[in-house]
């Protein structure tokens, strides 16, 4: 079951580079980094994860 944070304040403006997110679990916020890809990039990565581009 996924619960949203009960904090209703507006989200602060982003100060981090793209791909950085805050995940709230059990009332604690953790900064994490995610890979931002479009659909074509995901398919390429899934079919050839060791491709020419790193």
Biopython code that builds the backbone (N, CA, C, O; Angstrom):
import numpy as np
from Bio.PDB.StructureBuilder import StructureBuilder

atoms = [
    (1, "UNK", "N", (0.845, -1.181, 0.000)),
    (1, "UNK", "CA", (0.000, 0.000, 0.000)),
    (1, "UNK", "C", (0.887, 1.239, 0.000)),
    (1, "UNK", "O", (1.833, 1.331, 0.782)),
    (2, "UNK", "N", (0.586, 2.173, -0.861)),
    (2, "UNK", "CA", (1.350, 3.405, -0.975)),
    (2, "UNK", "C", (0.571, 4.521, -0.296)),
    (2, "UNK", "O", (-0.615, 4.714, -0.562)),
    (3, "UNK", "N", (1.249, 5.255, 0.584)),
    (3, "UNK", "CA", (0.622, 6.399, 1.253)),
    (3, "UNK", "C", (1.367, 7.653, 0.862)),
    (3, "UNK", "O", (2.594, 7.660, 0.754)),
    (4, "UNK", "N", (0.619, 8.701, 0.654)),
    (4, "UNK", "CA", (1.250, 9.988, 0.364)),
    (4, "UNK", "C", (1.574, 10.694, 1.669)),
    (4, "UNK", "O", (0.936, 10.453, 2.694)),
    (5, "UNK", "N", (2.541, 11.541, 1.622)),
    (5, "UNK", "CA", (2.918, 12.312, 2.795)),
    (5, "UNK", "C", (1.758, 13.205, 3.223)),
    (5, "UNK", "O", (1.126, 13.828, 2.370)),
    (6, "UNK", "N", (1.462, 13.283, 4.512)),
    (6, "UNK", "CA", (0.362, 14.120, 4.963)),
    (6, "UNK", "C", (0.685, 15.622, 4.924)),
    (6, "UNK", "O", (-0.180, 16.452, 5.202)),
    (7, "UNK", "N", (1.908, 15.959, 4.586)),
    (7, "UNK", "CA", (2.324, 17.363, 4.538)),
    (7, "UNK", "C", (1.677, 18.034, 3.330)),
    (7, "UNK", "O", (1.889, 17.598, 2.198)),
    (8, "UNK", "N", (0.899, 19.078, 3.550)),
    (8, "UNK", "CA", (0.181, 19.726, 2.468)),
    (8, "UNK", "C", (0.811, 21.014, 1.985)),
    (8, "UNK", "O", (0.192, 21.751, 1.216)),
    (9, "UNK", "N", (2.019, 21.301, 2.415)),
    (9, "UNK", "CA", (2.681, 22.540, 1.984)),
    (9, "UNK", "C", (3.085, 22.444, 0.516)),
    (9, "UNK", "O", (3.289, 21.343, 0.004)),
    (10, "UNK", "N", (3.203, 23.596, -0.174)),
    (10, "UNK", "CA", (3.664, 23.566, -1.571)),
    (10, "UNK", "C", (5.084, 23.021, -1.666)),
    (10, "UNK", "O", (5.895, 23.191, -0.755)),
    (11, "UNK", "N", (5.358, 22.381, -2.758)),
    (11, "UNK", "CA", (6.682, 21.805, -3.004)),
    (11, "UNK", "C", (7.674, 22.937, -3.236)),
    (11, "UNK", "O", (7.364, 23.875, -3.972)),
    (12, "UNK", "N", (8.864, 22.878, -2.627)),
    (12, "UNK", "CA", (9.868, 23.924, -2.848)),
    (12, "UNK", "C", (10.407, 23.866, -4.280)),
    (12, "UNK", "O", (10.347, 22.823, -4.932)),
    (13, "UNK", "N", (10.921, 24.971, -4.750)),
    (13, "UNK", "CA", (11.514, 25.014, -6.085)),
    (13, "UNK", "C", (12.734, 24.096, -6.123)),
    (13, "UNK", "O", (13.462, 23.966, -5.139)),
    (14, "UNK", "N", (12.940, 23.470, -7.264)),
    (14, "UNK", "CA", (14.045, 22.516, -7.428)),
    (14, "UNK", "C", (15.383, 23.237, -7.349)),
    (14, "UNK", "O", (15.595, 24.248, -8.018)),
    (15, "UNK", "N", (16.278, 22.711, -6.531)),
    (15, "UNK", "CA", (17.634, 23.242, -6.414)),
    (15, "UNK", "C", (18.661, 22.222, -6.888)),
    (15, "UNK", "O", (19.859, 22.503, -6.926)),
    (16, "UNK", "N", (18.183, 21.042, -7.248)),
    (16, "UNK", "CA", (19.070, 19.953, -7.638)),
    (16, "UNK", "C", (19.003, 19.727, -9.147)),
    (16, "UNK", "O", (18.044, 20.143, -9.798)),
    (17, "UNK", "N", (20.002, 19.082, -9.690)),
    (17, "UNK", "CA", (19.974, 18.797, -11.122)),
    (17, "UNK", "C", (18.849, 17.812, -11.458)),
    (17, "UNK", "O", (18.372, 17.105, -10.571)),
    (18, "UNK", "N", (18.419, 17.755, -12.722)),
    (18, "UNK", "CA", (17.375, 16.809, -13.109)),
    (18, "UNK", "C", (17.752, 15.378, -12.738)),
    (18, "UNK", "O", (18.919, 14.994, -12.818)),
    (19, "UNK", "N", (16.770, 14.605, -12.338)),
    (19, "UNK", "CA", (17.020, 13.219, -11.950)),
    (19, "UNK", "C", (17.105, 13.028, -10.454)),
    (19, "UNK", "O", (17.188, 11.891, -9.989)),
    (20, "UNK", "N", (17.089, 14.099, -9.685)),
    (20, "UNK", "CA", (17.120, 14.001, -8.227)),
    (20, "UNK", "C", (15.705, 14.175, -7.697)),
    (20, "UNK", "O", (15.010, 15.124, -8.060)),
    (21, "UNK", "N", (15.282, 13.252, -6.836)),
    (21, "UNK", "CA", (13.937, 13.265, -6.287)),
    (21, "UNK", "C", (13.984, 13.016, -4.791)),
    (21, "UNK", "O", (14.986, 12.534, -4.263)),
    (22, "UNK", "N", (12.903, 13.345, -4.116)),
    (22, "UNK", "CA", (12.747, 13.018, -2.708)),
    (22, "UNK", "C", (11.641, 11.996, -2.577)),
    (22, "UNK", "O", (10.535, 12.196, -3.078)),
    (23, "UNK", "N", (11.941, 10.904, -1.905)),
    (23, "UNK", "CA", (10.980, 9.838, -1.664)),
    (23, "UNK", "C", (10.651, 9.860, -0.180)),
    (23, "UNK", "O", (11.552, 9.901, 0.657)),
    (24, "UNK", "N", (9.361, 9.833, 0.151)),
    (24, "UNK", "CA", (8.941, 9.833, 1.548)),
    (24, "UNK", "C", (8.444, 8.437, 1.899)),
    (24, "UNK", "O", (7.504, 7.927, 1.289)),
    (25, "UNK", "N", (9.088, 7.825, 2.891)),
    (25, "UNK", "CA", (8.684, 6.516, 3.385)),
    (25, "UNK", "C", (8.625, 6.583, 4.894)),
    (25, "UNK", "O", (9.566, 7.036, 5.545)),
    (26, "UNK", "N", (7.524, 6.133, 5.439)),
    (26, "UNK", "CA", (7.311, 6.102, 6.882)),
    (26, "UNK", "C", (7.616, 7.449, 7.519)),
    (26, "UNK", "O", (8.220, 7.517, 8.590)),
    (27, "UNK", "N", (7.195, 8.524, 6.852)),
    (27, "UNK", "CA", (7.345, 9.862, 7.392)),
    (27, "UNK", "C", (8.725, 10.471, 7.257)),
    (27, "UNK", "O", (8.949, 11.576, 7.750)),
    (28, "UNK", "N", (9.666, 9.785, 6.602)),
    (28, "UNK", "CA", (11.017, 10.318, 6.426)),
    (28, "UNK", "C", (11.311, 10.530, 4.951)),
    (28, "UNK", "O", (11.034, 9.659, 4.126)),
    (29, "UNK", "N", (11.870, 11.680, 4.619)),
    (29, "UNK", "CA", (12.217, 11.994, 3.238)),
    (29, "UNK", "C", (13.659, 11.588, 2.960)),
    (29, "UNK", "O", (14.565, 11.888, 3.737)),
    (30, "UNK", "N", (13.853, 10.905, 1.846)),
    (30, "UNK", "CA", (15.179, 10.482, 1.417)),
    (30, "UNK", "C", (15.423, 11.018, 0.016)),
    (30, "UNK", "O", (14.569, 10.874, -0.859)),
    (31, "UNK", "N", (16.570, 11.630, -0.205)),
    (31, "UNK", "CA", (16.906, 12.078, -1.556)),
    (31, "UNK", "C", (17.424, 10.879, -2.339)),
    (31, "UNK", "O", (18.203, 10.080, -1.820)),
    (32, "UNK", "N", (16.996, 10.759, -3.572)),
    (32, "UNK", "CA", (17.431, 9.665, -4.414)),
    (32, "UNK", "C", (17.654, 10.184, -5.821)),
    (32, "UNK", "O", (17.216, 11.282, -6.164)),
    (33, "UNK", "N", (18.328, 9.400, -6.624)),
    (33, "UNK", "CA", (18.579, 9.800, -8.000)),
    (33, "UNK", "C", (17.963, 8.766, -8.916)),
    (33, "UNK", "O", (18.073, 7.565, -8.667)),
    (34, "UNK", "N", (17.316, 9.223, -9.976)),
    (34, "UNK", "CA", (16.667, 8.339, -10.940)),
    (34, "UNK", "C", (17.228, 8.621, -12.328)),
    (34, "UNK", "O", (17.723, 9.713, -12.608)),
    (35, "UNK", "N", (17.140, 7.638, -13.167)),
    (35, "UNK", "CA", (17.574, 7.795, -14.552)),
    (35, "UNK", "C", (16.399, 8.340, -15.342)),
    (35, "UNK", "O", (15.315, 7.756, -15.334)),
    (36, "UNK", "N", (16.605, 9.446, -16.017)),
    (36, "UNK", "CA", (15.555, 10.028, -16.848)),
    (36, "UNK", "C", (15.787, 9.602, -18.293)),
    (36, "UNK", "O", (16.795, 9.958, -18.904)),
    (37, "UNK", "N", (14.835, 8.828, -18.834)),
    (37, "UNK", "CA", (14.935, 8.354, -20.214)),
    (37, "UNK", "C", (13.580, 8.477, -20.890)),
    (37, "UNK", "O", (12.536, 8.382, -20.244)),
    (38, "UNK", "N", (13.613, 8.687, -22.190)),
    (38, "UNK", "CA", (12.366, 8.642, -22.948)),
    (38, "UNK", "C", (12.113, 7.184, -23.367)),
    (38, "UNK", "O", (12.944, 6.316, -23.104)),
    (39, "UNK", "N", (10.983, 6.916, -24.011)),
    (39, "UNK", "CA", (10.613, 5.545, -24.366)),
    (39, "UNK", "C", (11.642, 4.868, -25.265)),
    (39, "UNK", "O", (11.954, 3.693, -25.072)),
    (40, "UNK", "N", (12.164, 5.588, -26.233)),
    (40, "UNK", "CA", (13.144, 5.011, -27.154)),
    (40, "UNK", "C", (14.426, 4.640, -26.411)),
    (40, "UNK", "O", (14.993, 3.573, -26.644)),
    (41, "UNK", "N", (14.879, 5.507, -25.528)),
    (41, "UNK", "CA", (16.092, 5.224, -24.753)),
    (41, "UNK", "C", (15.902, 4.013, -23.846)),
    (41, "UNK", "O", (16.827, 3.219, -23.677)),
    (42, "UNK", "N", (14.730, 3.865, -23.269)),
    (42, "UNK", "CA", (14.456, 2.700, -22.407)),
    (42, "UNK", "C", (14.512, 1.419, -23.214)),
    (42, "UNK", "O", (15.137, 0.447, -22.789)),
    (43, "UNK", "N", (13.871, 1.401, -24.370)),
    (43, "UNK", "CA", (13.890, 0.203, -25.219)),
    (43, "UNK", "C", (15.320, -0.129, -25.627)),
    (43, "UNK", "O", (15.725, -1.290, -25.571)),
    (44, "UNK", "N", (16.087, 0.875, -26.037)),
    (44, "UNK", "CA", (17.490, 0.638, -26.407)),
    (44, "UNK", "C", (18.281, 0.066, -25.245)),
    (44, "UNK", "O", (19.059, -0.871, -25.423)),
    (45, "UNK", "N", (18.087, 0.622, -24.059)),
    (45, "UNK", "CA", (18.826, 0.168, -22.878)),
    (45, "UNK", "C", (18.425, -1.255, -22.494)),
    (45, "UNK", "O", (19.279, -2.062, -22.124)),
    (46, "UNK", "N", (17.129, -1.566, -22.581)),
    (46, "UNK", "CA", (16.672, -2.905, -22.208)),
    (46, "UNK", "C", (17.130, -3.962, -23.203)),
    (46, "UNK", "O", (17.410, -5.094, -22.807)),
    (47, "UNK", "N", (17.214, -3.619, -24.485)),
    (47, "UNK", "CA", (17.615, -4.608, -25.480)),
    (47, "UNK", "C", (19.114, -4.718, -25.624)),
    (47, "UNK", "O", (19.604, -5.737, -26.110)),
    (48, "UNK", "N", (19.871, -3.691, -25.213)),
    (48, "UNK", "CA", (21.336, -3.721, -25.293)),
    (48, "UNK", "C", (21.934, -2.898, -24.156)),
    (48, "UNK", "O", (22.470, -1.815, -24.391)),
    (49, "UNK", "N", (21.845, -3.415, -22.899)),
    (49, "UNK", "CA", (22.322, -2.636, -21.751)),
    (49, "UNK", "C", (23.825, -2.334, -21.776)),
    (49, "UNK", "O", (24.273, -1.391, -21.123)),
    (50, "UNK", "N", (24.595, -3.111, -22.508)),
    (50, "UNK", "CA", (26.048, -2.875, -22.598)),
    (50, "UNK", "C", (26.388, -2.162, -23.887)),
    (50, "UNK", "O", (27.494, -2.315, -24.405)),
    (51, "UNK", "N", (25.460, -1.390, -24.413)),
    (51, "UNK", "CA", (25.621, -0.700, -25.703)),
    (51, "UNK", "C", (26.843, 0.174, -25.761)),
    (51, "UNK", "O", (27.634, 0.230, -24.820)),
    (52, "UNK", "N", (26.988, 0.847, -26.862)),
    (52, "UNK", "CA", (28.186, 1.666, -27.127)),
    (52, "UNK", "C", (28.241, 2.910, -26.253)),
    (52, "UNK", "O", (29.333, 3.382, -25.934)),
    (53, "UNK", "N", (27.081, 3.460, -25.852)),
    (53, "UNK", "CA", (27.083, 4.672, -25.031)),
    (53, "UNK", "C", (26.984, 4.302, -23.563)),
    (53, "UNK", "O", (26.197, 3.430, -23.195)),
    (54, "UNK", "N", (27.770, 4.951, -22.722)),
    (54, "UNK", "CA", (27.741, 4.665, -21.282)),
    (54, "UNK", "C", (27.069, 5.774, -20.559)),
    (54, "UNK", "O", (26.942, 5.726, -19.335)),
]
sb = StructureBuilder()
sb.init_structure("model")
sb.init_model(0)
sb.init_chain("A")
sb.init_seg("    ")
for serial, (resi, resn, name, xyz) in enumerate(atoms, 1):
    if name == "N":
        sb.init_residue(resn, " ", resi, " ")
    sb.init_atom(name, np.array(xyz, "f"), 0.0, 1.0, " ", f" {name:<3s}", serial, name[0])
structure = sb.get_structure()
